[in-house]
């Protein structure tokens, strides 16, 4: 299903999509900072957005586009969040739509707008306009990698993927680019994610698939417990694959949703692994609860604990910090029936520390990918949350991240 060969093709892997990323001078680093993704053929659109009450102008504007059910383009920038910028911020977001639409020959209502960067700073619209026009001029079927790099902030690399599946006898392609590294906490994380597909699907079902998929992917990651003002994940489906339009739930819809969920989970894991200053990728598996919600609450409590995260950075198998976070999660539990394992090795059971092979445990703590398994012994439900450790670099990165 997934294509490593075409992973870098990202959002231009599906038929009919072009992309570009250019340098507009918005980032102080001088790196790529304006991206455009475009499909000439009208696309069904779906989106999920931050639940922060203090949302950026790009969020409110893009929600309006998603409400229409169709879109032709995404215009994104990094280096300036255009959040908490009042009326001017909204004017700038709408101007971004208008400039992009004029350059592409579509309508402003067909342009998704996304921004990421420092909060409380107005978009430098002179640079933004030049960047948007340059990006439109540079649109190509090979432009996804530059577009992916243009939306990065503190990420160490661009997250991209490509996939192909057969639906109704037709080969359907998917592609994606995403960014996210800090201020990560659902719902959603500080991330931008753009997914493209040449599938033909009703916008209502596209929204249903994305919303449900987000609950088990992007809403299951945490790096630092902070919720951003600019988060969004958007899917454009232009129908160029020629499959029979998916208009009802059934086998075709399930096949489509399965690929979408795999893409979103994969990107979510890569975002968590690329957390600011991260040296460990932690998977928190909670089982044996009465509901998914209970399992998620417990897993998030562990994943968000600074004491747990710093212990794993120091490669200290301090299971006490984990069981402590389980205990204050607010879900009724019995310490004597709860079992905690690090990398498959039991470290806590029957209300006390478990005897284990200390050499094997030290080896586990030295690995990059570590699973924290917690069995509550109280039911059949489960949930998985992805996170990372806290290192010295996290403080340094965020201490120096300012205007």
C-alpha positions in Angstrom: 0.0 0.0 0.0 2.7 2.5 1.0 5.2 3.5 -1.6 8.7 4.2 -0.2 9.8 4.8 -3.8 7.3 7.7 -4.1 7.4 9.0 -0.5 9.2 12.2 -1.5 6.5 12.8 -4.1 4.2 13.5 -1.2 1.2 15.7 -2.2 2.0 15.5 -5.9 1.9 11.7 -6.0 -1.9 11.6 -6.7 -2.9 12.6 -10.3 -3.6 16.3 -10.9 -1.8 17.9 -8.0 1.2 20.3 -8.2 3.1 22.0 -5.4 5.9 24.4 -4.7 7.9 25.9 -1.8 9.9 29.1 -2.1 11.9 31.6 0.0 10.0 34.8 0.8 12.2 36.1 3.6 9.6 35.5 6.3 11.9 33.1 8.2 14.9 34.7 9.8 16.9 31.7 8.7 16.3 32.5 5.1 15.0 29.0 4.4 11.9 28.1 2.4 8.9 29.6 4.0 5.9 29.8 1.6 4.2 26.8 0.0 1.3 26.4 -2.4 -0.5 23.1 -3.3 -2.9 23.2 -6.3 -5.3 21.0 -8.2 -6.8 22.5 -11.3 -9.6 20.0 -11.0 -12.1 20.9 -8.3 -11.5 18.8 -5.1 -13.7 17.7 -2.3 -12.3 19.1 0.9 -12.3 18.2 4.6 -10.5 19.6 7.6 -10.0 19.3 11.3 -8.7 22.2 13.3 -7.3 23.3 16.7 -9.7 23.4 19.6 -7.9 26.3 21.2 -10.3 29.1 21.9 -7.5 31.5 20.8 -7.3 30.4 17.1 -5.3 32.0 14.4 -7.0 33.9 11.5 -6.0 31.1 9.1 -8.1 28.7 11.1 -11.3 30.7 10.9 -10.8 31.5 7.2 -10.0 27.8 6.3 -13.0 26.6 8.3 -15.2 28.7 5.9 -13.6 27.0 2.9 -14.1 23.5 4.3 -17.8 24.4 4.9 -18.3 24.9 1.2 -17.2 21.3 0.5 -14.7 22.1 -2.3 -11.3 23.7 -2.7 -8.6 24.1 -5.3 -5.5 25.2 -3.3 -3.6 25.5 -0.1 -1.4 28.6 0.6 0.8 28.2 3.7 3.6 30.0 5.3 6.1 29.4 8.2 7.9 31.9 10.3 4.8 33.9 11.3 1.6 32.4 12.9 -0.6 35.4 12.2 -2.3 34.6 15.5 -3.6 37.1 18.1 -3.3 39.8 15.4 -6.8 41.1 15.5 -8.7 42.5 12.5 -5.4 43.0 10.6 -4.6 39.3 10.9 -8.0 38.4 9.4 -7.5 40.9 6.6 -4.1 39.4 5.9 -5.4 35.8 5.8 -8.1 36.9 3.4 -5.6 38.8 1.3 -3.5 35.6 1.2 -6.6 33.8 -0.3 -7.2 36.6 -2.8 -3.5 36.9 -4.0 -3.3 33.1 -4.4 -6.6 32.8 -6.2 -5.8 35.7 -8.6 -2.5 34.0 -9.5 -4.1 30.6 -10.0 -7.3 31.8 -11.7 -9.7 30.4 -9.1 -11.8 32.0 -6.5 -10.6 33.1 -3.0 -13.2 30.9 -1.4 -11.4 27.9 -2.9 -8.1 28.6 -1.1 -7.2 27.0 2.3 -4.8 29.3 4.3 -2.3 28.0 6.9 0.3 29.7 8.9 2.8 28.6 11.6 5.5 30.3 13.6 5.6 33.1 16.2 2.3 34.2 17.8 1.4 37.9 17.9 3.3 39.0 14.8 1.6 40.4 11.7 2.3 38.7 8.4 4.7 40.8 6.3 2.3 41.0 3.4 4.8 42.4 1.0 7.0 39.4 1.4 4.0 37.1 1.5 2.6 38.3 -1.8 6.0 37.9 -3.6 6.3 34.5 -2.1 2.8 33.4 -3.1 3.3 34.6 -6.7 6.7 32.9 -6.9 5.3 29.7 -5.5 2.4 29.7 -8.1 4.9 30.3 -10.9 7.0 27.4 -9.6 4.2 24.9 -9.3 5.3 21.4 -10.5 4.7 17.7 -10.1 8.1 17.6 -8.4 7.4 20.4 -5.9 6.1 18.5 -2.9 9.6 18.2 -1.2 10.1 22.0 -1.3 6.5 22.6 -0.1 7.1 20.3 2.8 10.3 22.1 3.8 8.6 25.5 3.5 6.1 24.7 6.3 8.8 23.6 8.9 9.6 25.5 12.1 11.6 23.7 14.7 11.2 20.3 12.9 14.4 18.5 12.0 12.9 17.1 8.8 9.8 17.2 6.6 7.3 14.4 7.1 6.0 13.1 3.8 4.5 9.9 2.5 2.7 8.3 -0.5 0.4 5.4 -0.9 -1.6 3.6 -3.5 -4.6 1.3 -3.2 -7.2 -0.2 -5.6 -10.8 1.1 -5.1 -13.6 0.0 -7.3 -11.2 -1.4 -9.8 -9.1 1.8 -10.1 -5.7 2.6 -8.7 -6.2 5.5 -6.2 -3.2 7.5 -4.9 -2.6 9.4 -1.7 0.1 11.8 -0.7 0.9 13.9 2.3 3.2 16.4 3.9 3.2 17.5 7.5 5.1 19.5 10.1 5.1 19.3 13.9 7.7 19.3 16.5 6.8 21.3 19.6 3.7 22.8 21.3 2.2 19.3 20.6 -1.0 18.4 22.5 -4.4 17.4 21.2 -6.8 18.4 20.3 -5.0 18.8 17.8 -1.2 19.1 17.9 0.8 22.1 16.8 0.9 20.8 13.3 0.0 21.4 9.7 -0.9 18.4 7.6 -1.9 18.4 4.0 -3.2 15.2 2.4 -4.1 14.8 -1.2 -5.8 12.0 -3.1 -7.1 11.5 -6.6 -10.0 9.5 -5.2 -13.6 10.5 -6.0 -15.5 10.8 -2.7 -18.3 12.9 -1.4 -17.1 15.7 0.8 -19.4 14.6 3.6 -17.9 11.2 3.8 -14.4 12.7 3.4 -15.0 14.8 6.5 -16.4 11.8 8.4 -13.3 9.7 7.5 -10.9 12.5 8.5 -12.6 13.3 11.7 -12.8 9.7 12.8 -9.2 9.0 11.7 -7.9 12.1 13.6 -9.3 10.7 16.9 -6.9 7.7 16.7 -3.9 9.4 15.2 -3.3 13.2 15.5 -5.3 13.3 18.7 -3.2 10.6 20.2 0.2 12.4 20.4 1.7 14.8 22.9 5.1 16.3 23.2 4.7 19.0 25.8 1.0 19.3 26.7 0.6 22.7 24.9 -2.1 23.2 22.4 -1.3 25.5 19.5 -3.4 28.2 17.9 -2.9 27.2 14.3 -3.3 23.5 13.9 -5.0 21.9 11.0 -5.2 18.8 8.9 -6.8 19.1 5.5 -7.6 16.6 2.8 -8.2 17.4 -0.9 -9.7 14.7 -3.1 -9.9 15.7 -6.8 -11.4 12.5 -8.3 -8.8 12.2 -11.0 -8.4 8.4 -10.4 -11.8 7.9 -12.1 -13.1 5.5 -9.5 -16.9 5.3 -9.0 -17.6 8.2 -6.6 -17.8 7.1 -3.0 -21.2 8.4 -1.8 -22.1 5.9 0.9 -20.4 3.8 3.6 -19.4 0.4 2.4 -16.4 -1.5 1.1 -15.1 1.3 -1.0 -15.4 3.8 1.8 -13.7 1.4 4.3 -10.8 0.8 1.8 -10.4 4.6 1.5 -10.6 5.2 5.3 -8.1 2.4 6.0 -5.4 4.1 3.9 -6.2 7.5 5.3 -6.0 6.2 8.9 -2.6 4.5 8.1 -1.3 7.8 6.7 -2.4 9.8 9.7 -1.1 7.4 12.2 2.2 7.2 10.5 2.6 11.0 10.3 1.5 11.3 14.0 4.2 8.9 15.1 6.8 10.7 13.1 5.7 14.1 14.6 6.0 12.6 18.1 9.4 11.1 17.3 10.6 14.5 16.0 9.7 16.3 19.1 11.9 19.3 20.0 15.2 18.0 21.3 13.8 14.4 21.5 16.2 11.5 22.0 13.6 8.8 22.6 10.3 7.8 20.9 7.9 6.5 23.5 4.8 4.5 22.8 2.4 4.4 25.7 0.0 1.4 25.4 -2.8 1.2 28.0 -5.1 -1.8 28.0 -7.6 -3.4 30.4 -9.9 -0.4 30.8 -13.6 -0.1 30.6 -13.5 2.4 27.7 -11.3 3.9 25.1 -11.7 7.2 26.8 -10.4 5.9 30.1 -7.4 4.3 28.4 -6.6 7.5 26.5 -6.8 9.6 29.7 -4.4 7.3 31.5 -2.0 7.1 28.5 -2.0 10.9 28.1 -1.4 11.4 31.8 1.8 9.3 31.5 2.8 10.8 28.1 2.5 14.4 29.5 4.4 13.8 32.7 7.6 15.8 32.8 9.0 13.4 35.4 8.3 10.4 33.2 9.7 12.1 30.1 12.9 13.3 31.9 13.4 9.8 33.4 13.5 8.3 29.9 15.9 10.9 28.7 18.2 10.0 31.5 17.6 6.3 30.7 16.4 5.8 34.3 13.9 2.9 34.6 11.9 4.8 37.3 8.6 3.0 37.1 7.4 5.0 40.1 7.0 8.0 38.0 4.8 6.0 35.5 2.5 4.4 38.1 2.2 7.8 39.8 1.0 9.4 36.6 -1.5 6.5 36.2 -2.8 7.1 39.7 -3.5 10.8 39.3 -5.1 10.4 35.8 -8.5 10.5 37.5 -9.7 7.1 36.3 -10.6 4.6 39.1 -7.9 1.9 39.4 -6.6 -0.8 41.6 -2.8 -0.6 42.0 -2.7 -4.4 42.8 -4.2 -5.4 39.5 -2.2 -2.9 37.4 0.9 -4.1 35.5 3.6 -1.9 34.0 6.2 -3.0 31.5 9.1 -1.2 29.8 10.0 -2.7 26.5 8.1 -5.9 27.4 9.9 -6.3 30.8 7.6 -6.2 33.9 8.7 -3.4 36.3 5.6 -3.1 38.5 2.9 -5.6 39.5 0.8 -6.5 42.5 1.3 -3.0 43.9 5.2 -3.2 44.1 8.2 -3.2 41.9 8.7 -6.4 39.9 11.9 -8.4 40.0 13.5 -8.3 36.6 16.7 -8.7 34.7 18.4 -5.4 35.4 20.9 -5.8 32.5 18.1 -6.4 30.0 16.1 -3.4 31.4 19.2 -1.1 31.1 19.4 -2.3 27.5 15.8 -1.3 26.9 16.3 2.1 28.4 19.2 2.7 26.0 17.1 2.2 22.9 15.5 5.0 20.8 12.1 3.4 20.5 10.6 2.3 23.8 7.1 0.9 24.6 5.5 1.6 28.0 2.8 -1.0 28.4 0.2 -0.5 31.2 -2.5 -3.2 31.8 -5.1 -1.9 34.2 -6.8 -5.3 34.6 -10.3 -3.8 34.6 -11.8 -4.2 31.1 -11.3 -4.9 27.5 -10.7 -1.4 26.0 -7.3 0.0 25.1 -5.6 3.1 23.6 -2.1 4.0 22.3 -0.5 7.4 22.7 2.8 8.5 21.1 5.2 10.9 22.8 8.9 11.5 23.3 11.4 12.4 26.1 12.3 15.8 27.5 16.0 16.7 26.9 18.1 19.7 27.7 17.7 20.7 24.1 13.9 21.2 24.5 14.5 24.0 27.0 17.2 25.5 24.8 15.0 25.4 21.6 12.0 27.0 23.3 14.1 29.5 25.3 15.5 30.8 22.1 12.3 30.7 20.0 11.2 34.3 19.9 10.8 37.2 17.6 
